[in-house]
Amino acid sequence: MNLYHLRYFMVLAEMQHFRKASEKLCITQPSLSHAISQLESELGVSLFDRQSRSSVLTKEGRQFLDYVQRSLSILDDGVSVMQKASMGEGIIKLGFLRTLGTSFVPEVAASFLETKPDKSIQFEFFSGITSSLLDGLKQDKYDVVFCTKIDQKVDIEFTPVEKQDLVLIVPRNHPLANHHSIDLSETLPYPQVYFSKGSGLRSIIDKLFEKIDGKPTIAYEIEEDEVVAGLVSKGFGIAVVPYMEQLLRLNVKIIQISSPAWERNFHMATLKNKYLSPVVQEFREFVSKNYPK
């Protein structure tokens, strides 16, 4: 079915006159008549009553007009969205670690929008753990993800954007609570609330203990850092966690790790060799240019 013929049909239904409709469409009257005849032949019904001087819609014509108007309206909306996307407008689906949702992500998103005051850009925000975020990236649930780097993900490009210190947290009545800083080897006698293998922090903290040739006593394994901190506050063990403002509101003692020295790096993750819409591409370039590497 010819799209032009549908638009000709709509104009003729509005004008109810072949000559006037052809003038508005800037085509000849025979061309318009031929187009409508082809459309009627394809549908198998008459769309216009040609017995009168004007071209009035038949019952079937009125019914078909409703479908055509709705269909072309949806199509026109789609064309408009695509044209806006080509000009750097649209939606950015952003996934991130919850610990980045307090300050970093809102700052990055707001700063980017400030550079595009005349563009219609919206963010959709999703939080999660690194493994689920990267799975979502591969499944096209997210355009860009802020998470911990996982070396085995060779199909994902990681760009460092932010740093976070790792600290030891203990209950306030714990034997280590009188320390202001600590060597990680001093934690080995005590049971620990540890990050599970699904967390991007697991390999980072494993490497810390490898540096001191020590093996922690793991009492519990949890994916999310906030849950780890909550368990420590209730006396379930001690834990190495990223420093976050939420710790200040919990009944825990925050202790700096003096040795081995380490910091947690956050990365912007995007799929390699995947098409990115203009607005997502501009956002990725903005982050790469304006945030620490």
N, C-alpha and C positions, 0 to 999 in steps of 0.2 A: 504494500500500500504506500503510495507516494505521499510524503509529508507535505509537499507543496499543495497537493490536491486537498488535503485536510484544511490547510489554511485558506485556500480559495473557497472551500465550502463554508467556513466560518464567516468570511466577509460577505459572501452572497446571502447567507442566512440573515446577516445584519442589514444589508442594503435592500434585499428583496427585489433586486433589479439587475439583470445581467450587464447592461451597458454601464450603469453607475458602479457596479462592483468591479468590472474590468478596468474602468478608469482609475479607481482607487488602487487596484493591484498593479497598474501600469502594464497590462497585457491586453491582447486583442480579445474582443468578445468571442470569436470562434474558438480561440485557445481556451478560454474559460468554459465555454459550453462543452468542448471536448473533454476537459478535465473532469467536469461534473458527470458527464456521461460515462466515463471510464470508472469513476468511483461508484456510480449506481450499478454498473454492470458487475463490478467486483462484489458488491454487497447483495445484489439480487433484489433490490427494492428501489422504488422511486423516492427520491429525497425532496423533490420540489413538485408542486402542482403547476404545470405549465399552461393550463387552460385559460388562466386569467392574464392580464397585462403584466401584473407583478409576479414575482417568483416566490410563492408562499410555501413554507415547509409543509410537507405531509406529516401525518402522525409519526411515521417511522423517521422522518427527517428530524422532527423535534426530539425524539428519543436519542437518535444518533448524535445530535448536536451537543447534548448534555455530556455524553462520553468523550466527544472530541474536545470540548472545552476543558474538561478535567484533565484529560491526557496531555494536552498541549501546555496547560498551566504547570503540570508537574515537570514536563520536559523543559519548559522555559526556566523554571526554578533551578533545575539541575544545571542548565547551561550557565545561569547566573552564578551559581556556587563555584563551578569550574573556572569561570572567568576571574572571580575574586581570588580563588586559590592561585591562579597564575600570576596574580599581582601581589602575592605575599600575604594573603588573608586566609583565615580558617581556624581550625582547631588543632591544638598541640596536646597529645595525650602523654602526660608526664608521670612516670613511675619513680618512686624514691624510697629510701630507707626512712623509717619513721623519725629517727634521730635528726634527720636533715629537714624535717617538716616544720620545726619551730622557727628557724632563722634563715638557713641557707636557701632553701627552695623558694619561700616567699620573696626573699630579696632578689634572687635571680629572675624570677617571673615578673616581678614589679619593675625591675630595672629594664628588662627587655621591652615591656609594654610602653615604658616612657620614651623609648627610642622610636616607637611606631604610633604616634598620637592620632594619625589620620587613618590607621588601618583597623579593620574589624577582626580582632584576634582574641580567641578564648583558650583558656587552659582547662584540661580535665586532669584532676590530680588523683593519684592512686599510691597508697603506701603498702609496703610489704617487706619481706626479707630478700636478700640478694638472689637466692636460687629461684624463687618464684617470680621475681621481677625480670630476671634474664629469660626465664621460660616464656613469660608474657611478651617480652620483646620479640622473641622468635615467632610467637603466635600472632604477632601484629596487634596485640592489645595495647601496646605502648609505642610511641614514636621514639622517645628518648628515656633513658633510665639513669638515675644517680644511685650508685651502689658501690660495693667493694669489688675490686678486681679479682677475677678467678682466671688463673693462667691457662687452664685447660680449654677455655672457651675461645678457640682459634678463629671462629667465624664472627666474633664480636670485636669491635674497635673500642678500646678503653682510653679515655683522655683524663689525666689527673686534674682535679678541679678544687679540692679542699682537703685539709688535714685535720686530724683530731687526735689528741693525746690519749693513751691508754693509762688507766689508773687501777689501783687495787681498792676494792671496797670490802669492808668488814662490818659486822654488827658493832655497835658502840660499846658493848660489854665484852668484846673479844680480846684475847691476850695481845693481839697485834694493834689494838686500837690506840695505843700510846705512841705509835710511830708516826712521824711526819713524812718520811720517805723510807723505802725498803728495797732490799735486794730480793729479787724474785725467789731465790733459793730459800729464803726464810718462810715462804708460804707452803713449802712442800709437806710439812707435817700435818697440815690442816685440810679437811675435806672441802672440795670446791664445787660451786655451781658453775658448770661449764657450758660453753656454746655447743649445740649439736652440729652434726656434720652438714646439715642443710644450710647453716649460716656461713656467710662469707668471713666471719671473724674466727671461725674454727682454725683454719690453716694459719692465720696470723698469730694466734695465741699459742698454737702448737710450736711454731718456729721460735717463739720467745723461750719456751721451756727447753727446746732443743739446744739453744745457745748456752744454757746452764747445765746441760746434760742431766736434766731432771724430768721426772714424770709425775704430774699432779695426781692427787687422789680425787677422782671424779665421783661426786655424790649424786649429782643430778645433771641432766643435759637438756638445755632449753634453746629454742631458736631465737627468741627476741630479747634484746638487751634490757628492755624495761621490765620484762618478767624476771630475768636473772637478778636485776637489782632489787625487785620486790621480794624475792625469796631470800636474798642476803639480809635484807632489813628485818626479816622475821626469824633469822637465826638458822637458816638451812645450810649455811656454809659461807665461804668467802669467794670472791670472784674478781677476775681481771675483765674490765669493761671499758668501753670508750667513755671519756668524760662527757657528761651531758648535764644540762641545767636541772633536769628532773632529780638528779642525785641529791641536790641541796634540800629537797623537800622530803627525803626519806630518812629513816633512822639508821643511817650508816656513816661510818668514818671513811673519808676519801683520803687515800695515801698515794703519794707520788711514787712511781717505780724508778729508782735510781739506776738500777742495772738489771738486765741489759736495756740499753736505750732503744726506744721504739716509738713509732707513731703510726696511727692508722690513716691511710690515704683513701679518699673517696674519688670515684671516677665517674665521668659521663660515659655511658655505654650506648652505642648504636650498632646496628647490623652492618657488616661490610657488604659492599656491592648491592645494597638495597636502595631502591628509589625513595627519595625523601621529597615531600612536597616543598615548594619554595619557602613557605613560612617555617617549616621544621628545619630546613637547611639553614635559613637565616638565624634561627635560634641556636642551632649547634655552633655556627661560626661565631655568634655573639658570646656564647659561654667560653669557647676556646680562646677567644681574644681577651676577654675581660676578667677571667678568674685564674687563680694561681695554678701553675703547672709543677 
